[in-house]
Amino acid sequence: MNFSTLKEIFTKLFLCSICILSFGYSQAQQLTEKVNVFLGSSGDHGQLSPAASSPFHQLSIAPQTYPNLHMGYEHYAKEILGFTHNRFEGVGCQGSGGLIFVKPYLTNPEEKLVKETEIAGPGFYEIGLRENMQAKFAVDGNFGTHEYFFPKGKKGLLIDFEHSFNRAFVSNEYEISPDGIILGKIRSKTTCHVGVYTIYYAISIPNAELKKSGNRIEVILSENQEKAELKIAFSSVDKSYALATLTENSKLDYAQVKSKSTLIWENFLSHIVVKGDPERENLFYSLLYRTLQSPYQTSEPDGNYRGTDGQIHQTKGKRYHGWAIWDNYKTQLPLLELAYPSLYQDVVSSISDLYKYGKYDFAGQNEPANSVRTEHAAVVLLDAKKKGYDIDFKSIRDSLIRDTARFDWAKPDKYLEAAYDMWAMGNLFPAGESENYFSKSKTYASIWNKEFKDLTRSDVDRMSARNMYQGTIRQYRWNVPFDMEGLRNLIGGKDALSEQLDEFFDKQYFNRANEPDIQSPVLYYASSKPWRYQSLVQELAVDTVIQYYFNDNSRGIGPHIDRIYKNEPKAFVRTMDDDAGAMSAWFILTSIGLHQPLIGEPIYYLNVPLFEEITIQYEKKPLHIVVKNFDSQHRYIKSVKWNGKDLRRVWMKREELAKGGELIIEASPQPTDYGADSIWISSMK
């Protein structure tokens, strides 16, 4: 029996197993069926798309609409310009991606297409067009398939390699092989046009004539042909890998690719199982889905991958790229670690690689995938180290030190962020070398007294005052997570901290549309009113709130009065980007009752979860969280039991959670002082 025959047998067996598993899942609703991929896909309410995609892969296929948003798609738009193959979900800077544009047509490529119906879910997207055409797309890893259905008569496809979102196209080179396969390399600017990334691709279109004209290819189809397929593969390494992926999957049709992708999504989503209100479950899985889009796997099965130096390197595991660390290091990355620890080792090894091959605050000229920014990478590596992950600090030591020379100490907000990074550096180095970093970190107190203490100054509530980035003095002043005790002392003690936090939240000075103050609620656990944290996170997650601040102005003429998280196309607060899963992850962490107040210290603050039961699947033993006396208005912790014993505290260590077990949180309708005398808070003493 030859290899090809054996491979075909295994492929059929795998697809058969999918059918069997799918039948088993059909007895109860699959988690993928709970996902609304249209969440956040209209207006400036998340900047998300319903693209057919695969977990942690950059190939994604979605319509390009007119008008469009950052992802190239607006849910309520009717005109379809065509379909594109990548996007960085939820990011700002007018979006990035939109490469390899494909448009089906009947008479000529300039004709208008109008959407009549669409259906989508994790891994697939289907659309019906008024022009009596249909299109279906499915993505599995680095492979995607198109299926088009046409009436008889003149028809074709247009491929435009110069198309991109936000005028980001840099260059493209390709060739058409004798058997009609298009092999190429396309380069485009990263998010915010800072760096450049490269995608290698392979495309096949059976039974078609290809007419090449620069960076456009017209695909001529037979007038009697009523169905056409286009198959595409990506690689971050080179064209030969893209071709190998295309060849390996060439016999799979749309239904088979969709089934494979659905099973993979089901596996990822099932790492956290929640039981409670069905509508809230749907919102939960729709947001969890959003946290599983990036970073992107850039290594090939043989371990080859490209670094940010543009060279090919080798790994025994997997490598990822496509970072938005400044945005999501407090939420999405900790969530990935908590729910997917085996994957997370490769994620942090990939972050470590940045220091080996070229780390930029945003991006360089040889990015292996689309990316945004990497500030606070050292904090993430420290966090991973303290959670037991293997980081080769010796090999990146000098690069870590050099990176500190780029820290910005000139602006008030950047000063506090740089002090946090210096605190992390102090924890990464041995005692003899750490003191300089700790000393520099402690100087935050002087800048805090100078810039953040006085709230009577006229500009404290003006967005981007004093050259700060997307935030106010009142929002950034809480950003000292590494020394909550020191910050509390600067403010004037527990009571003063409670008073100022109450004013901040009760008078709506917060901005849930962005990340600068995203973790500010945890400071209540350092105040004289720790119970307020427990109710506040639930209020922000599920209640109607008043939001005055947006990312395009200061306090706003009129407030946004609504829930922040809704399972609909206009999902989030206006101007609130999901930022590579950052905002979605905050909701997930609140839902399961676990927030990390200090990235870099493996401690989690507890709150009453939003579900009666939660199970996080671990290899050895699951973590089972149960809420006793659950009710939508029972938001305070009355007691906590860990494996049957009274915990006597409202926080837990990562090493405890990692072992699995049962966490029972008894909820109360009234505030309690349970655990108030033993709350862990960070301190630089």
N, C-alpha and C positions, 0 to 999 in steps of 0.2 A: 504494500500500500504506500503510495507516494505522499509527500508532505501536503500537497494541495488537497488531496482527497481527505486526509486526516483532518486538516484544518476546516474543511467544509462540514465534516461530521460534527466536530466540536462546536462550530457555529450554530448548527441546527439544534444540537442538544442544549446550548445556552438559551436559544430563543424558545425552545420548548419549556425550559425551566421558568422562563419569564411568564409564559402562559399559565403554568401551574400556580406560580406565586400570585399572579394577577387574579386567578380564580379564587385563591384563598383569601386575598384581600377583598374581593367583591362581596364576601359575606358580611363585612363591615366597611364603612366608608374609609377609603384610603386617605392618608394625610395630604397627599398631593391634591385631592379633591377639595380640601379645605382652603387651599391657597387661591387667593384672588390676585392674579398677576397684573390686573389693571389698577391696583391700589397706587395712588400717587402719580398717575400718568396724565393728569390734566392740570393746566395752569401751573403756577409756580408753587406747587403743593407737594414737593418731594422729588421732582425731576427723575421719575422712574419710567420704565417701559415694560410692555408685555412680551418682550423678545423671547424667542425660543433660545434657551441657554442650558448650560450644564454646570454643576457646582464647580466653582473655582477654575473656570476656563474662559478665555476672552472671546471665543467665537460665540456670537449671538446674532440672531437674525430677526429683524423687525421692520415694519413699514417706515418709510420716510414720508411724512404727511405734510400737507400745506394747510394752515400754518403748522409750525412744529415748535418743540421745546428743546431743552438741552440734549435729550436722548434721540432727537429726530422725530419724535412721535407726540402727537396730541390726541387724546382719546376721543374728543368730540369733533375733530376735524374729519371731513368726508373725502377730501381730495388726496389721492395716493400718488406720490411721485415715483415710487419704486421701493426697493428693499435693500438694506445695508447689513453689514456683517460684524460690526463691533461697536461697543459703547461702554463708557465707564459709568455704571449706574449711580445716580444720585449726586453727581458732583456739580460744582458751579463753573465759573469762567465760561459760560455759554456752552458748556458741554465739550466732549471730545470723542472721537471715533468716527463712525459713519463711513467706513471704507468699503470698497468693492460694491458699488451700486449696481443693482440689477433691476431692469424694468421690463415686464412683459407688455406686449402690444399686439394690436390686430392689424391696423392699417399702416401706422407709422409711429416711430418712437416718441413723437411729440404729443400724441393724443393724451387727453386727460382721463385718468382712472378715478372712479368714484366707489368708495366703500359702501356696501349694503349690509353685510354681516361680518362678524368676527368672533372666533372662539379661541381661547388660549389657556394654557396651563403650564406648569413646570416642564420645560423641554420641548414645547411645541406651540405653533401659532398657525391659525387657519383664517382665511379671509375670502369672502365672496364679493365680487365686483359687479357693478351695474352693467358692465360691458359683456356680461355672460361669460365671465372668466372666474376661475377659482385658483387659489394658491395655498399650498400647505408647506410648512417648514418644521423641521425637527433637528435637534442638535444633541450629539452625544460626545462629550469630550472635545477633541479638536476636529470633529467631523460633523458636517451638516448636510442636509439634503433639502432640495426644493422639489415640489411637484406642482406643475401648472396644468390646468384643464382649459381647453379652448374650444370654441365652435369651429366648424370647418371653414376654410378660407385662408386668406393671407394672415400671417402671424409671425412673431419672432420675439427675441429678447435683446435688450441693449445692456452691455456691461461697460460701465464707466469707472476706470481706475483712478481718476483724478478727483472724484467726489469725496468730500469729507464734511464733518460738522465744523463750523466756525473757521473755515478757510485754513485748515491745518495740514493739507496735503503738501508733502515735500517732494517725493519722487516715486517712480514706479518703473520697473524693468521686467519684461516677461518674454517668453517664447512659446510657440505652439508646436508641440511634437507631431511627428507624422501620424500618430493615432488620435490626434485632436485634443490632447490634454494641454491645458494652459498652466505653465509653471512660471512663478514670478516672485518678486520681492518688492514690497511696498513700504515706504517710509512716511511717517506722519509726525506732526508735532504732538507732544504730550498735552495733558490738561493744562490750561493757562499758557500754552505755547512756550513753555520753558525749555523742554528738551525734545529729543526725537526718539521714536521707537520704530522697530522693524517687525513686519510680519511676512513670513514666507508662506506661499499658498500654492495649492494645486487644485485645478477645476476641471471637471469632465462634464460634457453635455452630449449624450449619445444621440445619434441620428440627426445631426445638425451640420450646417455649413457655417463656418466662421469667417467673417470678413473683418480684417484688422485695419484700423485707421488710428494710428498713434496710440493713445491710451484708452481708446474705445474699441470695443468689438461688437459687431452686429451679428447676432445669431439667427440665421435663416432656418425656419422650420418648414416642413412640407405642408401644403395646404390641406391635405387629408389627415394630417396628424392632429389628434385631439388631446394628447397628453405629452408633456415634455418633462424631463428630469434634469436637474443641475445638481451636481455633487461637489462639495468643496471641503478642503482640509487645510488647517493652519499648522504652522510650526514656528517656534521662536528660535530655532537652531539653524536650519537651512532647508532648501527646497526638497532635498532628497527625503527628509523625514515627512514633509507634507505629502509628497508623492506616495510614500509607503503607507501612510494613514489612509489616503484616498483609495489605494489599491486594496488594502485590507478590508475596507468597508464597502467596496464597489457593488457588491451584490445585494446589499441591504436596501430595502425600499423604505418609504416614509413610515409606514406602520411599524416596521421592525425597529427603526431608529427611535421612534417615539416610545415604543414599549421599553427599550433598553434605558432610555433617558428617564422615563417615569420611575423605573425600578431604582435607579441610582438616586433620584431625588427623594424617593420614599425612604431609602436607607438613611440619608442624611437627616431628613426631618424627624425620623423616628428615634433619634438619639435623645430627644426630649419629648415625653408624652405627658400631656396635660388633660385633666378631666374637670369639666365645669360647664358653664353656660356655653351652648353651642355657637352663638354668635361671637362670643369672646374667643373661643377656640379658633374660629376662622380668622379672626384678626391676628391672633397669636401666630398661627402658622404662615399667614401672609407676610408678617413682619420677620419671622424667623427665616423664611425663604430669602428675604432681602439681605440678610447677614451672610449668606452663603455664596455670594456672587464673586467676590474678590478677596484676597489676591489671586492671581491666575497661575496655574501650573505651567511652568515654562520648560521644564526638563522633559526629555524623551524617555521611553521605557528602558533604554540602555544606560541611562544616567547622564547623558550629555546635556549640557545647558549652556547658555551664554550668560556671562556676567555683564556688569555695567561697564566693563572695559572693552566690550565687543568681542571678546575671545571665548572660545569653547572650553568649558571645564567639565569635570566629571564628579558625580556624587553617587553614593550608595543608596541614598533616599530619593526624595523629590525636591525640586526647587520651585519657588513661587516668586512672582513679581507683580507689581501693580499696587503701589502703596498710597494710603491716605492716612499716615500714622498720626499726624497732628490732629486730624479729625476723629479717628476712631480708637486711639490707644487706650482710652478710658472705658470703652464700652464694647465695641465689636471684637477687638483682639482678646480681651479677658473672657468674653463669651465663648469664642472659639476654643480657648484653652480649657475652659470649664466643661464644655460639651464634647470636644473632639481632641482629647489630649494626644492621641497617636498622630494625628495630622499636625498638631501644633509644633511638635519637635521640628518638622521640616519647615514650618513657617518661620520659626525663630532662627533656624540655621540659615535660612534665606536672608533674613534681616542682617545676621552676622556677616554674610557674604558681601553686603554693601560696603562694609569697612575694608574688606579685602580688595575689592575690584573697583571701587569708586563710589563714594557716598556723596550725594548732593542734597541740599535742603529740599529742593524740588526735584529736578531731573537733569540728566546729562544728555550727551549726544549719541549714546549707544545703549539706550534702555531696551531690554529684551521684551518689554510689553508696555502698554500705556500705563502711566503712573501720575501721581499728583504730588505728594510731598512726604518727607521722611523725618521731620523734626521729632525729637523725643524717642528716637530708636534706642538710645542707650538705656532709657527708662524701661522700655519693653524688654530689653535683654537682661537687665537686672531682675525684673519681675520673673522672667523665665528661669533665671539662675536660682532664685529663692524658691521656686516651685519644683526644682529638681531636674530641670532640663539641661541637656549637655550643650554647653557653649564653650568653644575654644577661644577663651579670652586672650591667651598668650599670643595667638596669631594675629589678633586685631588690636593689640594694646596701643601701638604707636598711632594707628589711625584714629582710635578713640580719642587720644590726647590731641591730635591735630584738629579733630572736629570741634573741640572746645574753642579754638581760635576764631571760629565763625560765629560764636554766640553773640547775639545782639543785646548789648547792655544799655543802649541809648534811649530806648522807649520804655515807659513804665510797665506795660504788659509783657514785653519781651524780657525785661529784667527779671520779673517773677518766674517766667518760663525758663530762663537760663539758670536761675538759682535752683530750680527743680532738677535740671540736668546735672548741675554740679553736685547736688546731693546724691544723685544716682552714681556719678563718677566716684564720689567718696566711698560709696558702698561697694563698688566694683574692685577697688584697689586695696592692697593690704595696709595695715595701720601706718607704716612708715611713710606711705605715699598719699594717704587719704586726707590728711589734715588740711592741706592747701585747698582741696576741693570743698571740704566741709566749711572751712573759714569763709571762702568766697560765697558759698550758698547762704551762710548766715547773714551776709550783708543785705539780704532782702529786707530786713527790718528797717534799715535807714531809708530805703526808697519807699517802703510802705508808709512810714510816718510822713514822708515828704509829699507823696503823691496820692495816697489812698485813704489816709486817716480822716481828713477834713471833708465832710460831706456837705458843707455849706457853700463850697465854691460853685460858681455858676455853670461850670461845664461838666459836672460829675455825671449828668444823665444824658450827655450828648454823645451819640454814636461816633466812635473813632476820634474823640477828643484827644489832644496831646499826641497825635500821630499813632494812636493805638489801632489794632486790627480788629474790625468788626465787633466791637464791644464798647461798653462804657466803663468809667472808673468804678461805678457802683457794682458792675458785674464782674470785673476782673479782680477786685480787691479780695475776693475769697480764694484766689488761686495760689494757695500755699499749702497744698495737701501734705507735703512732707514735714510740716511743723504746725499742726493744728493747735497744739498747746501754746506755742509761741505766738501764733496769730491771735488766739483767745486772750493772751496777756496784753498784746498790743491794743486790742479793742477795749479791754478793761475788765475782763473776767467773764464768768459764765452768764450772769444776768445781763450784762451789757451785750454779749454776743446774742443772747436770746432776743433782746429788744431790737437789735439791728437786723437780725434775720427776719423777725416778724414784720418789720417795716418793709424790708426788701420784697418779701413774698405777698404780704397783705395789700401792699400798695402797687403791686405788679411792676416792680422795677426789673424783674428777671426777663431773660430772653430765651425762650425755649426753641427759637428758630435757629440757634447756632450753638457751638460748643463751649465758648469761654466760661460760662457759668453752669455747665451741664451737671456737674457733680456738687454744686453748692448745697443741695438739701442735706448731704451727709454731715454738714457742720452742726446740725442740730444735736447730733450725738456727742458733741463737745460742749453743748450749752446746758443751761438749767432746765431745758424742756426737751429732753431726748425723745419723748413720745411724739413730739410734733413731726419728727422725721418720718415716723411710721405712717401717719395719716397723709403727710404732704406728698410722698411719692405716689400714693394711690390717687390722690386728687389730680396730680399732673398727668397720670396715665389714663384715667377713665372719666373724670368729671369735666363739666363745662368750666373753662377757665377764661380769664380776661388777659389778653396778651396785647400789650401796647407796642412792644419793640419788634421791628422787622429788620431785615438785612439791607434794606435800601433807604432807611431813614432813621431818625432818632426815636422819639417817643410816639410818633404817629399822630395823625389827625383824629382817626377813630380807631378804637380797639378791635381786635379779633375776639369775638365772644363765641366760643364753641369748644368742643373737645379737640385736643391736639392730635390724637390718633383715631382715625376713622377708616373703616374698610370700604373705601370708595375712591374714585379717581382723584377727587380733590381731598386728599387724605390728611395732609398736615397743615400746620399754620402757614399762611402765605409767606413766601420767600424761604421756607424751611426746606433745605435740601437734605436728603437722607445721608449724603456724604459717605458713600461706600459702606452703608449699613450702620453708621454710628448712631443715628437716631432710632432706628428700628431695634438695635441691640439694647438701648436704654429701656425700652418697653419690655423686652424679653427678660432682662435681668430683674426689673421690678416685678414682673409676673411670677417669677420663680422665687422671689424674696431674697435675692442675693446681690448686693452691690459691693464693689471693692473701693473703699474710700481713698486708698493710696496705691497707685500702680507702682510696684517696687517693693511692696510688703504684702505677703499672701494672707491678708485678713479680709473677711467679708462681713458687712453689716447686714443684719436680718431685718426684714419687714414682713408683714402678713402677705403671703402671695395672693395673686388674683384668681387662683384656682383651688379647688378643694383638694386635689391630688396632683402631684407632679413626680415623674420618674425620669431621672437622667441615667442613661444606660452607660455603664462602665464595663470593662472586660471581665473583671473579677466579681464585682458585686455592685448592683445598681444603687444609686442614691434616691431614696424614696422620701418625698416631702408631703406631709399631711397637715391640713389645717383643721383643727378641732374647733367646733362652734363657728363654722364658716357662715358669713353673711356679708352682703355688699357693704353694710355700714359697720361691720366689726373690723376696725382697722388698726387696733392697738394690740400689742403683745401682752398676754396675761401670763404665759409660761412657755418654756421651751424644753422639750425632752429630746435627748440624743441617745438613740439605742436604749430607750427605756429609763434613762437617768436624767434627773433635773440638771439642765446645763448651767443654770444660774447666770447666764449672760445672753446678750443680744448680738453676739458676733461669733464667728467661727473661723478656724484656720483651714487653709487649703488642704493640709495634710490630713485633717479629719474628714473632710468631704470626699477626698480622693479614695479613701478606704471603702466608701459606700456605707449604707446603713439607713436607719430611719430617723428622720427629723420631724418631730411633731410640734407644731406651733399652735398654741391655743390662743384664739382671737377674742378680743373684748370690745364692746361698744364704747367703753370709756377709757381714757388714758390711765396707764398704770406706771408704777415705778419699778417694774420688774427689770432686773439687770442694770439699773441706772447707776449703781455704785461700783460697777466693774467694767465700764465701757473702755475698750482700747481706743486710744487716740495717738496720733503720730506726735513725735517730739524730737527736737534736736539737742536736748539736754544731755 
